[in-house]
Amino acid sequence: MANSIHYRESSSIRRSATIWNTTPAREAELTSLVTLAGCMLVEQSPDHPADFLLIDLCSETNQPSDHLTEIVRYLETCRSAALVWTDLARLEEAFSAFPPSRCHFLVDSGDAEAMTILVGANGRRAMGALHDRNREVEFGPLHRISDELAEFARTLARIAETDGKLGVSEQPQPFLPAPASGFQSFGEMENTSAVASIDSKLIRSLIKFRRLRDSFFDSELFADPAWDILLDLMAARLEGRNVSVSSLCIAASVPPTTALRWITAMTESGMLLRQQDPADARRVFIILSDEVTAKLNAYFAAADRQNVQIVR
């Protein structure tokens, strides 16, 4: 499965957007956002499918009880991508209901990041069209558009590579481009019996010391959400505890919107799995795949064999 947002096919150079039911004030703000991003605003109708559906779950407006179902139906019918503004209180239900591969979740976020997504989509479309027409264009400004999802994909592609065979290299490794067809599945471990004697207390201590660095240095200097996510889920697995999406966002120690992108990409790569809460259909738990659990066990075992002192 591909690890990035899937956009509907369109012959138009300009991307189109429609706004889900919201307050008049918020609709005016989102209309300005769409216009400034260079997108074309279209009416909300299955007969006029839009490339983007803008949904603000934080706006104070009366929504029908089945409005999430209606949104999912629109996304699936029109093959649109959704920009979803939400907060942590509403995140669980939204993440459980909406297809992650079609959504950009903006948690406690303003409109600047949404602008980047909309402008970036139009930029990629424009570059492709202009290239097809063999025109001389200035690509510099378009290439400078931030695409955080692509950065995540390159990093996760490097993580997912199985050719290392647990070898340790002192040389820095460059990012690898994400496979066009998605991440490769994890191969079987050659020696899964070499399990380190670890427990949740050890991992919690490791997490605690990682957070201790933030007391002395800027936390952004050491931002490593993928590793924080893996450690938290490994500790939870050893404790027999379920981890909700909102809890995992906090454990990632990065802004929730960034954490959600990592969680989504790692889930689509097969590293993480979604598990429906049997007691509440509006919530999903995130767990480690068996393959990743084996790799983490092998990592701690390899550290022990090489006499690497892990925080105890």
C-alpha positions in Angstrom: 0.0 0.0 0.0 1.3 3.4 -0.9 2.4 5.5 2.0 1.2 9.0 0.9 -2.2 10.7 0.4 -4.0 9.4 -2.7 -5.3 12.2 -5.0 -8.1 11.7 -7.5 -7.2 11.8 -11.2 -8.1 15.1 -12.8 -7.3 16.6 -16.2 -7.4 20.2 -14.8 -4.1 21.9 -13.9 -5.8 23.7 -10.9 -6.9 21.5 -8.0 -10.4 22.0 -6.8 -11.7 22.1 -3.2 -15.0 22.1 -1.4 -15.9 23.0 2.2 -17.9 20.7 4.5 -20.7 22.2 6.5 -19.3 24.8 9.0 -20.0 28.2 10.5 -20.3 31.2 8.1 -17.2 32.8 9.7 -15.1 29.7 9.3 -16.4 29.1 5.7 -15.2 32.6 4.8 -11.8 31.8 6.2 -11.5 28.5 4.4 -12.8 30.2 1.2 -9.9 32.7 1.4 -7.5 29.8 2.1 -8.6 28.0 -1.0 -8.4 31.1 -3.1 -4.9 32.1 -1.9 -3.7 28.5 -2.5 -4.7 28.8 -6.2 -7.4 26.2 -5.9 -10.8 26.4 -7.5 -13.7 26.4 -5.1 -16.6 24.1 -6.1 -20.0 23.4 -4.6 -20.3 20.4 -2.2 -21.9 17.8 -4.4 -21.1 14.2 -5.5 -22.0 15.4 -9.0 -19.1 17.9 -8.8 -16.3 15.9 -7.1 -13.5 18.0 -5.6 -9.9 17.1 -5.2 -9.9 18.3 -1.6 -12.7 18.2 1.0 -12.0 20.8 3.8 -13.5 19.6 7.1 -13.2 21.6 10.4 -14.5 19.4 13.2 -13.6 22.1 15.7 -16.0 24.7 14.4 -19.1 25.1 16.6 -21.9 24.1 14.4 -24.7 21.6 14.7 -23.9 18.5 12.7 -26.2 15.5 12.1 -25.4 12.4 14.1 -24.3 10.6 10.9 -22.1 13.4 9.5 -18.9 11.4 9.8 -20.5 8.6 7.7 -21.6 11.1 5.1 -18.0 12.5 4.9 -16.6 9.0 4.4 -19.2 8.3 1.7 -18.2 11.5 -0.1 -14.4 10.6 0.1 -15.0 7.1 -1.2 -17.4 8.1 -3.9 -15.4 11.2 -5.1 -11.9 9.8 -4.4 -11.1 13.1 -2.7 -8.4 13.9 -0.2 -9.5 15.5 3.1 -8.0 18.2 5.2 -9.3 17.6 8.6 -9.0 20.2 11.4 -9.5 18.6 14.8 -8.3 18.7 18.4 -7.1 15.8 20.6 -10.6 15.5 22.1 -12.1 14.7 18.6 -9.1 12.9 17.2 -10.0 9.4 18.2 -13.4 9.4 16.5 -12.1 11.1 13.4 -9.1 8.8 13.0 -11.3 5.7 13.5 -13.9 6.9 11.0 -11.9 8.4 8.2 -9.6 6.5 5.8 -6.1 7.6 6.8 -4.8 7.2 3.2 -7.2 10.0 2.1 -6.7 12.4 5.0 -4.4 15.1 6.2 -5.1 15.5 9.9 -4.4 18.9 11.3 -4.5 18.6 15.1 -4.7 21.9 17.1 -3.3 23.5 14.0 -3.9 26.7 12.1 -4.3 27.2 8.4 -0.6 27.7 7.5 0.1 23.9 7.1 -3.1 23.5 5.1 -1.9 26.2 2.8 1.4 24.3 2.2 -0.6 21.1 1.3 -2.9 22.9 -1.1 -0.1 24.9 -2.8 2.1 21.9 -2.9 -0.6 19.8 -4.7 -1.1 22.6 -7.3 2.7 23.0 -7.7 3.2 19.3 -8.5 0.3 19.4 -10.9 1.6 22.6 -12.6 5.1 21.2 -12.9 3.9 18.1 -14.6 1.7 20.0 -17.0 4.4 22.5 -17.9 6.9 19.8 -18.4 4.6 18.0 -20.8 4.3 21.2 -22.8 8.1 21.6 -23.0 7.9 25.2 -21.8 10.8 26.9 -20.1 9.7 27.6 -16.5 11.3 28.6 -13.2 11.0 25.5 -11.0 12.9 26.9 -8.1 9.9 28.3 -6.1 7.9 25.2 -6.7 10.7 22.8 -5.6 11.1 24.8 -2.4 7.5 24.0 -1.3 7.7 22.0 1.9 6.4 18.4 1.5 6.8 16.8 5.0 5.1 13.6 3.9 7.8 12.9 1.3 10.4 13.4 4.0 8.7 10.8 6.1 8.4 8.4 3.2 12.1 8.6 2.5 13.0 8.0 6.1 10.6 5.1 6.5 11.8 3.5 3.3 15.3 3.5 4.8 14.0 1.9 8.0 12.0 -0.7 6.1 15.0 -1.9 4.0 15.8 -5.5 5.0 19.2 -5.8 3.3 21.1 -4.7 6.4 20.8 -8.1 8.2 21.3 -6.3 11.5 24.7 -5.1 10.4 26.0 -2.0 12.2 27.7 0.7 10.1 29.5 3.8 11.4 29.0 5.5 8.1 26.0 7.8 7.6 23.3 6.4 5.3 21.5 8.7 2.8 17.8 8.8 2.5 16.4 6.3 -0.1 13.4 7.3 -2.3 10.1 5.8 -1.3 9.0 2.9 -3.6 6.3 4.0 -6.0 4.2 1.0 -5.1 4.6 1.4 -1.3 6.9 -0.1 1.2 8.2 -3.6 0.9 6.9 -6.1 3.4 9.2 -7.1 6.3 11.2 -10.2 5.8 11.6 -12.9 8.4 14.3 -12.5 11.0 17.1 -15.0 10.6 17.5 -15.5 14.3 14.3 -14.6 16.2 15.3 -16.8 19.1 17.9 -14.2 20.2 15.6 -12.2 22.4 17.0 -9.7 24.9 15.9 -9.9 28.5 14.0 -6.6 28.4 11.0 -5.4 30.3 8.7 -2.4 30.2 10.6 -0.7 33.1 13.8 -0.7 31.0 12.1 0.9 28.0 10.2 3.4 30.2 13.6 4.4 31.7 15.0 4.8 28.2 12.1 7.0 27.2 12.5 9.0 30.4 16.2 9.7 29.7 15.3 10.7 26.1 12.9 13.3 27.5 15.5 14.4 30.0 17.6 15.8 27.0 14.7 18.3 26.4 15.6 20.0 29.7 19.0 20.9 28.4 18.6 21.2 24.7 15.9 22.3 22.2 13.6 19.4 21.8 13.5 19.9 18.0 17.2 19.1 17.9 16.5 15.4 18.8 13.0 15.0 17.2 12.8 11.3 16.4 9.1 10.4 16.4 9.4 7.0 14.7 11.7 5.7 17.5 9.6 7.3 20.3 6.5 5.6 18.8 8.2 2.2 18.6 9.5 2.4 22.1 6.1 3.5 23.6 4.3 0.7 21.7 6.9 -1.9 22.8 6.6 -0.9 26.4 2.8 -1.0 26.1 3.0 -4.5 24.5 5.1 -5.8 27.4 2.7 -4.2 29.9 -0.4 -5.7 28.1 -1.8 -2.2 27.7 -3.7 -0.7 24.7 -2.5 2.6 23.2 -4.9 5.0 21.6 -4.0 7.3 18.8 -4.1 10.4 20.9 -1.9 8.8 23.6 0.6 7.8 20.9 0.7 11.3 19.5 1.7 12.6 22.9 4.4 9.8 23.2 5.9 10.8 19.9 7.0 14.1 21.4 6.3 16.1 18.3 3.3 18.2 17.3 0.2 16.0 17.0 -0.2 16.7 13.3 3.4 15.5 12.7 2.9 12.5 14.9 -0.2 11.5 13.0 1.6 11.6 9.7 4.3 9.3 11.1 1.6 6.9 12.6 -0.2 6.8 9.3 2.9 6.2 7.2 4.2 3.5 9.6 0.8 1.8 9.6 0.7 1.7 5.8 4.2 0.4 5.7 3.1 -2.6 7.9 5.2 -1.5 10.9 2.1 -0.7 12.9 -1.4 -2.1 12.9 -4.8 -0.6 13.6 -7.0 -2.5 16.1 -10.6 -1.6 16.6 -11.6 -1.0 20.3 -14.2 -3.8 20.9 -15.9 -1.6 23.5 -16.1 1.6 21.4 -16.3 1.6 17.6 -15.3 5.3 17.6 -11.8 4.4 18.7 -8.9 2.4 17.4 -5.7 1.2 19.1 -2.3 1.1 17.5 -0.1 -1.9 18.0 3.3 -3.1 16.8 3.3 -5.8 14.1 4.9 -9.1 15.0 7.8 -8.4 12.6 8.7 -5.1 14.2 8.4 -6.6 17.7 10.9 -9.3 16.6 13.2 -6.6 15.2 13.1 -4.6 18.4 13.8 -7.7 20.5 16.7 -8.5 18.1 18.0 -4.9 18.4 18.2 -5.1 22.2 19.8 -8.6 22.0 22.4 -7.2 19.6 23.1 -4.3 21.9 23.6 -6.8 24.8 26.0 -8.9 22.7 28.1 -5.9 21.8 28.1 -4.8 25.5 26.2 -1.6 24.7 25.0 -0.1 28.0 21.3 0.6 27.7 19.8 2.7 30.5 18.8 0.5 33.4 
